[in-house]
Amino acid sequence: MTNDSKVPSRLRRAITGPLLFAFILGDVLGAGIYALMGVLSAEVGGMLWAPLLLALLLALLTAGSYAELVTKYPRAGGAAVFAERAFRSRILSFLVGFSMMAAGVVSAAGLAIAFAGEYLQTFFALPVIPVAMVFLAIVAALNARGIRESMGANLVMTAIEVSGLVIVIVVVGVFVAGGGGDVTRVTQAPEATPVGFAVLGGAIIAYYSFVGFETSANVIEEVKSPSKTYPRALFGALITAGVVYVLVGLASSAALPPEQLEGSSGPLLAVVEATGVGIPSWLFSLIALIAVANGALLTMIMASRLAYGMAEQGLLPGALARVLPKRKTPWVAILATTLVAILLTLVGDLATLAETVVLLLLFVFISANVSVLVLRRDRVEHEHFRVWTFVPVLGIASCILLLTQQRPQVWLFGAILLVVGVVLYLLAQWGRGREKGVTAQHPLRQADDRTGR
């Protein structure tokens, strides 16, 4: 077999292992943990670390499948491409891609609500939902101007996000060492629910904090020695994020009782303030706002570009492929995804939005895990990572397990989004069929199209 670095690519393989590690860590270790600790506390009491640890283990299973698929097909664009290769079904490939896009839009709505919550209230006392809507409009404007994310910028944003979490861990450590807090709360289980069910229910929410690693498939063509570099960076970033999350969970429980965390839309700010350590509230709130805003911006860039790409392939209505003449940005896709995100902020419930993101991504991850097994019979000429067969099997089982824990309300939201997707898909197919009919009746128009007249 040939070395994977010799796989043909139009892009320069310039991403080293450390840069890829930082890229994945920046995608995973970010906004979710700043917003969800209070929601988690409502599920598991003081045992915040337990669902975070379980979610890490479940995420690692699907990450194993991604490691094989991405290094086996280093020019593939993600789960939708894997599904098309494995199942040869256009509609199935569409549903996987649309689920990814919808998850991004729902995630951005949740992050907008988090942005407008207590972190922003440190500076301005403003109503949450209107601010969330304005925030998304500003994100759309920045998106339409043409956002260029580089590895250097990602390193800076990752450093800012990590600094906020390190502050939480350090100040609570100082607080506890000085006799403050209550470390016994880390084993305090909820009273009304058995521990096992509580942790499993919390893992659904905690899983939201680990998603993002799947987007790394988009840069694999630029990675040096991907078969060796990608798995190390992927697993290393997930484990690093998991360790940080567990430490933040332990620190949050030690600093504040569950009932105080539950009622906070800026739970980590509440934790820092409870310690009395000299970290200005405005400084930590600013760090959190940067983390949340960056997460929302990156998410909406991904969702709008995915909508644009699917329109280019004829999977969504062609109007979504229109671009601004000067900026060369997909303005219709940006406008459409932003309007949907703005409408979703009316839900006003961060837990429901986070669980809907997880629900949609679980279908994507099931597809990826099944694709690994189906594509085992497909041989390639270059070396690639190969995961143990039991890992994708357990990955499928873990996704199904998490699906069984979803609330009916979340299933309803997910179903509505997928129905909208199917309608858009059918409209796109109708539009393509109509265009073919017009072209067949007017061959001169086809010639004009080819010459650009």
N, C-alpha and C positions, 0 to 999 in steps of 0.2 A: 504494500500500500504506500501511496505517496504521502509526503509530509503536508499537513493542512495549510501551512504557510504558502504553499505553491498553488493553492486553489485560486483560479483566476478571479481577479477583482479589478474594477475600475477605480477603486478608492485606495488610497495609501494606507498601509497597515502601520499606523502610528500610535495606537493606543497600547500602552504597556499595562502590565498587571496592576501596579499601584493606581494608575489612572482609572482603570476599569473598576477596581475595588471602590474608589472614591465615587465614581459615577453611580454604581449600584447602591452604595451606602446612602448617597444623597437622595436617591429616589425612594428608598425604603425608610430611612431614618429622618422623619420630618414632621409634617404638620399633624398627622393623625394622633400621635401621642400627646401633643399639646392640648388637644380638644377632648379626647375620649376618656381620660382617667376618671372624671366624675361619673360618666355613664357606666364605666366598668364597676365603679364602687357600688352603684345601685344593684348590680347583678351579684357580686361576690363579697360584699362587705370589705373587710380588711385584707382579704387574700388576693390582692391585685396582681401579685407575681404569678399566681397559678395559671390563669387563662392566658397570660402573655407567654409563659413557657410552653403551654400546650399549643398555642397558635404557632409558635416558632417551629415546633416539631412537625406540625401538619404542613407548614409552608415548605419545610426542607424536603418533604416527599415530592411535591410537585416541582420544586426547584431541580430535583434530580432528573425528572423527565425533560425539563427545559434544557438542562446541561447536555443531555444526549441529542435532542433534536436540533438545538442551535449549533452545536459543533459538527453534527452530521450534515446539516444543510446550512452552511455559514452565510449564504446569501438570502436565506428565507426571512420573511418579514414578520414572523410571529405565529400565534396559534391559528389564525385564519388560514395562513398558507399551509401550515402543517395539516390542518383538517382537509383542505382541498386535495393535498397530495395523498393523504391516507384514505379518504372516503370518496373522492372523485365526485363530490356533490356541490354544486354551485350554491344552492340554498343553504346547505349546512355551513359552508364556508362563510356565507353572508351572515348567518345568525351568530357565529362565533365572533366575527369582526364587529358586528353591530353591538353585541353584548359588551365588548371591550369599549367601544365608543360611548355607549349609554352609561357604563360604569364610570367613565371619566366625567361625564356631564353631571351625574348624580353626586359624585365625589366633590366636584367643584361647588355645587350648591351647599353641601355640608360644610365645606371649608369657608364659604362665604358667611355662613351663619356663625361659625367659630370666630371668624375675623371680627364680626360685628358685636361679639359678646363682651365678656368682662375685660379681655385684653385691651380692646379699644376704649372701653368705659373708663380705663385709667386716665385717658386723656380727654375724652368727650362723652357726655351723657346723651346718647342718641338712641332712637328706636332701632331694634335689631333688624327686622325684616327690610324696611326701606334702605338701611345702610348696606345690607347684604346685596340688595339689588343694584345699588349705585356702584358698589365694589365690583360686581361682575361686569357692569358696563365699562368701568375703567380698565379692567382686565382685557375686555374685548377690544378697546381702543388701542391698548399696547400691543395686543396680538395682531391687529390689523396693520399697525405701523411696520411690522416685520421684526420679530424677536429672533436674535441670533444667540443661541446658548452655546457657549464654548466650555471645554473642559476646565479652563481656568476659572470661569465664572461659577461653574458647578462646585469647584473646590472651595471657593469663598462662601457660597451659600450653605454648603454642607458644614463648614467650620462654624458659621453663625448658628445653625440649627443645633449642632452638637454642643456648642458652648452653653446654650440654654439648659440642656439636659444635664451637663456636667455641673452647672451651678446648682441645680436641684439636688443632685447627689451629694455634693460637697457641703452645702449649707446645712442640709439635714444631718449629715455626719457630724458636723461641728455642734449642731443643736443637741443631738442625742448624746454625744460625748460629754456635753455640759450638764447632762441630767434632764434634758427636756424630752418631750414626746413620750411615746409609749410603744416600745418595740413588740409588745405582746399582741398588738393589733394585727400584725402580719399573719396571724393564724386565726383571726376572728372571722368565722363563717357566717353567712346570712342565716337568720333564724327561721324564715318561712320555707326555705327550699333546701333539699338535700345537697350536700357539698358537691357531689359528682355532677348533678344536673346544673347547679349554679356555675361551676367552672366551665362546663361544656357550653352553656348559654353565653358566658362571658367570652369564651374563645371565638365565638362568631364575631363579636365586636372587636376583640383584640386582633383578629385576623386582618382587619382593615389596616392596621398599622404596619403589616408586613407586605402588603401588596405594593407593586411598583417594580419588583425585580424582573417581571416579565417584559418590561419595556427595553431592557438591555439587549434583547434580541435584535433591535434595530441598528446596533452599532457593531455587530459581530464581524462585519466585513472589513472593519478598520482595526481589528484587534490582532496584535502580533501573536503567533503560535496559539490560535484560539482553543485547540483541543486541550492544551495544558493550562492556558491562562484563564479562560472563561470559567471552568468549574471552580478553580481555586478562588477567584475573585467573587463569584456568586455565593458559594458556601461561606466564605470568609466574611463577606458583607452581611449576610443574613445572621450568622452567629454573633457577630459584633453588635448588630442592632438588637438582637435578642438579649444579650448580656446587659446592654445599656437600658433596655426597656424594663427588665426584671429589677435592676437596681433602682430605677425611677419608681417602679411600683412599690418596692420595699420602703423607699424613702417617703413616698406619699402616705402610705399607711402609718408609718411611725410618726409622721408629723401631725396628721389630722385624723379625727375619727371619720368613719364612712359617711355619716349623715351630713357632715360639713362639706365633704368632697362632692356628694351627690348633687347638691344644689348649686354648684358652681359651673359656669360656662368657661371659666378660665382657671381650671383646677390647679395647674402647676404654679400660677401666680399666687393662689391662696396658700399653697404649700410653702413657697418662699417667704411670704409675709408672716406665716405662722411661726417661723423659726426666729424672727426678730434679728436675724443677722443683717448687717448693714448693706444689703443689696437694694438699691432704689427700685420701687415698684415700677416706675416708668421705664427703667432700663430693661428689666426682664420682660415687661409687656411689649416693648419695642422688638426685642429678639423674637418673641413668640409671633408677633404680627408679621415680621419679615419671613419667618418660617412658613406661616399659613399662606401669606400672599404668594410666595414663591411656589408653594405646592399647587395653589389654585391656578396660577399662570401656566406652569408646566403642564398641568392636567388639561387645561383648555386648549393649549397648543396641540397636545396629542390628539384630543377629541376632534378638533376642527380639521387637522391634517388627515386624520383617519376618515372623516366624513368626505373630505375632498378626494382622497385616494379612491374610496369606494365609488364615488360618483364618476371618477375618471374610468373606472373599470366597468361602468354600467350597472353597478349593484344598488346605487341610490340615484334619485333624479338628477339629471344633468345640470340643473341650475346650481347645485352645490359645488360644481367644479369651476364656477366663474371666479376670476381673480381681478384684483385692482390693477389697472394698466401700469402704473408707476411703481407701486409697492410690491407687486407680484405676490400678494397674499390672498388666500381664498376667502373673500369677504362674505360671500353668501353662507358658506359653511360656518364661519365665525359667528355671523349674526344668528343663524339657526340654532347652533349649539348653545349660544349665550341666552337666547330667549327661553329655551327649554330649561336651562339651569336657573334662570330668574323665576320661572313658574314653580320650579321645585322648591325654591326657598320658602314658598308659602306653606309647605309642610311644617316647617318650623321645628322639626324634631330631629336632632342630630343623630340619635340612636337609630331611628328608622332609615334615614338616608345612608348611614354607614352600613347597616345590615343589608340594604338593597344593593349597594356596591358589591358587598361580599357575595350575595346571591348570584348576581350577574357574572362575577368572575369565577365562581365555582363551576358554572357551566363551561366557561372557557378552559378552566383547569382540567375538568373531566375530559374534555376533547383532547387536550394536550397529552394527558396520561394514556388515553386509549390510543392516540396516534403513535406513541412510542411502541406499543405492542404490535399494532398493525404494520408499522413500517420496519419492523425487525427483519422482514424478508427482503427489504430493499437494501442492496449492497452499494456502497460508495467506494471510490478509489482511494480516498485519503483517510488518514487516521482520525479517529474521533473518540470522544468520551462515551463510555457505555455504562449505564447504570444497572445495578442488579435488578433482575426481573421482578422481584417482590416489591420493589420501591414504587413503580407506577401502579401496581395492583393495590398496594396500601394507599397510594395517592388517590385512586378512584374511590376506595372505601371511605377515606377520610372526608372527601368532598361530599359523598352521599350522606355521611353521618352529620356533617354540618348543615346540609340541606334539610334534614329532618327536624332540625332545631329552629328553623326559621318561623317567625310568626305569620299568621294568615295575612295580616296587613302588608307585610313585606312581599309575600308572594303576589298579592294583588298589584302592588306597584311594579314589580318585575314583569308580571304578565302584561300589564298595560303598555309598558315600554316596548316589549317584544312584539306585541300586536301592531303598535305604531310602526315598528321596523318592518314587519311583513307587508304592511300596506304600502310603505315607501318603496320596498323592493318590487312589489307588483306594479306600482306606478312607473318605476324605472324600466321594467321589462316591457310595459305597454308603450312607453315612449320610444324605446329602442325599436320595437316592432313597427311602430308608426313611421319612424325615420327610414327604416329599410324599405317600407312600402312606397314612400315618397321618392326615394332614390331610384327604386326600380321603375317607377312611372316616368321619372324625369332624369334620364342618364346625363343630360347636359349639366344638371345641378351637381352631380357627383364629380364631373370634370372641373367645375368651378371650385368646388370644395378642395379638390386636390391642388389646384393652382393658387388657392388663397383668395380668389376673387369674390 
